[in-house]
């Protein structure tokens, strides 16, 4: 019989299935790396598009482009650090 991967819940520290999105013991929502990865992807595209828009246009569009680049950079860095934090918190796998 195959062992399923298990982790500890972030709320109550009980052992739960690694694929569980909600703890069956306390109801705590478990982080998913897909959301963090999505934020990184959206952030990178927003940064690149905003940089190009800001670099090759004039006037208000240039300011919008640079603002989009700053927001995109923040999303990319924030999503990546969120992914690293959730990975570190869930890093202690139960046996």
Backbone as CSV, one residue per row, in Angstrom:
resi,resn,N_x,N_y,N_z,CA_x,CA_y,CA_z,C_x,C_y,C_z
1,UNK,0.844,-1.169,0.000,0.000,0.000,0.000,0.901,1.249,0.000
2,UNK,0.610,2.196,-0.883,1.456,3.377,-1.030,1.165,4.389,0.076
3,UNK,2.235,4.969,0.625,2.095,6.038,1.615,1.757,7.336,0.899
4,UNK,0.792,8.054,1.433,0.456,9.361,0.888,1.354,10.399,1.539
5,UNK,1.651,11.450,0.789,2.448,12.539,1.358,1.603,13.286,2.380
6,UNK,2.214,13.611,3.492,1.507,14.347,4.532,2.324,15.560,4.953
7,UNK,1.620,16.552,5.469,2.233,17.771,5.998,1.517,18.125,7.288
8,UNK,2.014,19.129,7.972,1.356,19.622,9.172,0.537,20.856,8.827
9,UNK,-0.661,20.934,9.404,-1.540,22.079,9.208,-0.877,23.336,9.765
10,UNK,-1.063,24.456,9.085,-0.491,25.713,9.562,-1.218,26.252,10.785
11,UNK,-2.479,25.834,10.980,-3.263,26.342,12.102,-3.138,25.511,13.356
12,UNK,-3.355,24.189,13.226,-3.424,23.345,14.425,-2.268,22.352,14.545
13,UNK,-1.386,22.308,13.546,-0.212,21.429,13.553,-0.544,19.939,13.481
14,UNK,-1.802,19.598,13.140,-2.162,18.189,12.954,-1.649,17.709,11.602
15,UNK,-1.392,16.419,11.485,-0.939,15.841,10.230,-2.132,15.721,9.280
16,UNK,-1.968,16.281,8.068,-3.024,16.223,7.055,-2.407,15.801,5.732
17,UNK,-3.251,15.443,4.773,-2.800,15.088,3.441,-2.182,16.312,2.768
18,UNK,-1.103,16.123,2.019,-0.415,17.246,1.384,-1.280,17.941,0.344
19,UNK,-2.251,17.245,-0.221,-3.106,17.842,-1.239,-4.330,18.546,-0.663
20,UNK,-4.516,18.487,0.638,-5.689,19.112,1.268,-5.557,20.629,1.228
21,UNK,-6.602,21.305,0.803,-6.606,22.774,0.778,-7.226,23.341,2.045
22,UNK,-8.031,22.535,2.757,-8.640,22.945,4.021,-8.360,21.841,5.034
23,UNK,-7.918,22.225,6.224,-7.625,21.241,7.271,-8.929,20.604,7.748
24,UNK,-8.990,19.268,7.773,-10.211,18.614,8.252,-10.401,18.739,9.764
25,UNK,-9.347,19.120,10.496,-9.428,19.223,11.950,-9.901,20.605,12.413
26,UNK,-9.282,21.673,11.840,-9.599,23.026,12.327,-10.246,23.913,11.269
27,UNK,-10.252,23.485,10.003,-10.857,24.279,8.947,-9.961,25.370,8.391
28,UNK,-8.699,25.405,8.788,-7.748,26.416,8.315,-7.445,26.193,6.834
29,UNK,-7.496,27.278,6.056,-7.173,27.220,4.638,-5.660,27.075,4.487
30,UNK,-5.231,26.080,3.733,-3.809,25.829,3.525,-3.349,26.559,2.262
31,UNK,-2.135,27.121,2.271,-1.668,27.872,1.100,-1.438,26.943,-0.085
32,UNK,-1.650,27.471,-1.268,-1.403,26.713,-2.479,-0.328,27.418,-3.291
33,UNK,0.660,26.692,-3.763,1.728,27.343,-4.531,1.273,27.854,-5.889
34,UNK,0.125,27.391,-6.366,-0.356,27.832,-7.672,-0.728,29.310,-7.639
35,UNK,-1.313,29.781,-6.533,-1.662,31.206,-6.436,-0.416,32.076,-6.432
36,UNK,0.604,31.648,-5.701,1.848,32.414,-5.660,2.519,32.410,-7.029
37,UNK,2.500,31.276,-7.701,3.105,31.198,-9.035,2.328,32.064,-10.020
38,UNK,1.016,32.097,-9.898,0.202,32.951,-10.761,0.522,34.425,-10.556
39,UNK,0.716,34.822,-9.314,1.073,36.217,-9.029,2.430,36.564,-9.628
40,UNK,3.359,35.628,-9.583,4.683,35.868,-10.165,4.572,36.034,-11.679
41,UNK,3.832,35.164,-12.328,3.688,35.233,-13.786,3.010,36.535,-14.201
42,UNK,1.920,36.887,-13.534,1.226,38.138,-13.850,2.140,39.333,-13.582
43,UNK,2.882,39.274,-12.489,3.800,40.363,-12.163,4.896,40.552,-13.192
44,UNK,5.459,39.455,-13.669,6.527,39.551,-14.676,5.981,40.139,-15.975
45,UNK,4.808,39.658,-16.423,4.226,40.216,-17.642,3.853,41.682,-17.471
46,UNK,3.312,42.055,-16.319,2.965,43.456,-16.077,4.218,44.320,-16.046
47,UNK,5.288,43.808,-15.447,6.548,44.553,-15.397,7.091,44.775,-16.807
48,UNK,7.141,43.707,-17.597,7.696,43.835,-18.950,6.842,44.747,-19.831
49,UNK,5.525,44.550,-19.791,4.638,45.390,-20.599,4.704,46.844,-20.141
50,UNK,4.703,47.054,-18.832,4.781,48.413,-18.310,6.090,49.088,-18.660
51,UNK,7.182,48.333,-18.615,8.486,48.898,-18.970,8.507,49.299,-20.440
52,UNK,8.017,48.407,-21.306,7.977,48.740,-22.736,7.051,49.922,-23.006
53,UNK,5.902,49.941,-22.365,4.959,51.037,-22.532,5.571,52.351,-22.046
54,UNK,6.257,52.315,-20.921,6.872,53.523,-20.393,8.070,53.993,-21.185
55,UNK,8.793,53.053,-21.775,10.006,53.421,-22.492,9.724,53.961,-23.894
56,UNK,8.642,53.508,-24.531,8.433,53.852,-25.934,7.212,54.724,-26.182
57,UNK,6.646,55.329,-25.146,5.515,56.229,-25.343,5.822,57.565,-24.666
58,UNK,4.900,58.503,-24.797,5.084,59.823,-24.189,3.824,60.192,-23.405
59,UNK,3.959,61.210,-22.578,2.814,61.762,-21.860,2.274,60.846,-20.777
60,UNK,0.959,60.860,-20.654,0.281,60.090,-19.607,0.510,58.593,-19.768
61,UNK,0.572,58.135,-20.995,0.792,56.706,-21.235,2.134,56.263,-20.677
62,UNK,3.131,57.126,-20.739,4.447,56.795,-20.177,4.339,56.606,-18.664
63,UNK,3.610,57.486,-17.984,3.452,57.358,-16.532,2.667,56.108,-16.168
64,UNK,1.652,55.800,-16.953,0.885,54.573,-16.726,1.790,53.361,-16.905
65,UNK,2.632,53.391,-17.918,3.569,52.286,-18.158,4.534,52.089,-17.009
66,UNK,5.109,53.164,-16.526,6.049,53.038,-15.411,5.341,52.590,-14.131
67,UNK,4.121,53.061,-13.930,3.343,52.610,-12.767,3.058,51.119,-12.871
68,UNK,2.686,50.674,-14.053,2.439,49.251,-14.276,3.705,48.439,-14.043
69,UNK,4.847,48.968,-14.447,6.119,48.264,-14.223,6.413,48.130,-12.732
70,UNK,6.160,49.172,-11.967,6.410,49.119,-10.523,5.463,48.138,-9.847
71,UNK,4.192,48.180,-10.215,3.215,47.251,-9.645,3.552,45.816,-10.038
72,UNK,3.944,45.615,-11.291,4.326,44.283,-11.754,5.533,43.744,-11.011
73,UNK,6.502,44.605,-10.766,7.680,44.181,-10.012,7.286,43.781,-8.596
74,UNK,6.411,44.560,-7.978,5.942,44.229,-6.634,5.183,42.912,-6.592
75,UNK,4.339,42.657,-7.590,3.614,41.390,-7.662,4.566,40.214,-7.828
76,UNK,5.554,40.369,-8.695,6.494,39.279,-8.941,7.302,38.960,-7.685
77,UNK,7.834,39.971,-7.045,8.633,39.743,-5.837,7.750,39.249,-4.697
78,UNK,6.579,39.851,-4.528,5.669,39.421,-3.467,5.170,38.002,-3.656
79,UNK,4.851,37.632,-4.888,4.415,36.262,-5.156,5.502,35.254,-4.898
80,UNK,6.733,35.604,-5.273,7.844,34.682,-5.060,8.153,34.517,-3.576
81,UNK,8.153,35.616,-2.827,8.416,35.498,-1.394,7.276,34.788,-0.680
82,UNK,6.042,34.976,-1.157,4.913,34.241,-0.590,5.078,32.744,-0.828
83,UNK,5.528,32.377,-2.024,5.789,30.973,-2.331,6.877,30.415,-1.418
84,UNK,7.949,31.174,-1.233,9.038,30.708,-0.364,8.589,30.575,1.084
85,UNK,7.757,31.515,1.558,7.254,31.447,2.931,6.370,30.220,3.145
86,UNK,5.462,29.978,2.199,4.583,28.823,2.361,5.355,27.525,2.244
87,UNK,6.385,27.515,1.411,7.225,26.318,1.286,8.000,26.070,2.579
88,UNK,8.491,27.136,3.194,9.220,26.985,4.462,8.306,26.550,5.587
89,UNK,7.079,27.077,5.636,6.141,26.712,6.689,5.694,25.273,6.544
90,UNK,5.526,24.820,5.318,5.085,23.448,5.092,6.251,22.491,4.939
91,UNK,7.459,22.999,5.100,8.658,22.189,4.866,8.795,21.007,5.815
92,UNK,8.291,21.109,7.034,8.399,20.011,7.985,7.403,18.926,7.658
93,UNK,7.787,17.997,6.812,6.897,16.909,6.402,6.815,15.855,7.494
94,UNK,5.613,15.395,7.756,5.416,14.333,8.742,5.704,12.987,8.085
95,UNK,6.139,12.053,8.870,6.445,10.723,8.321,5.408,9.746,8.722
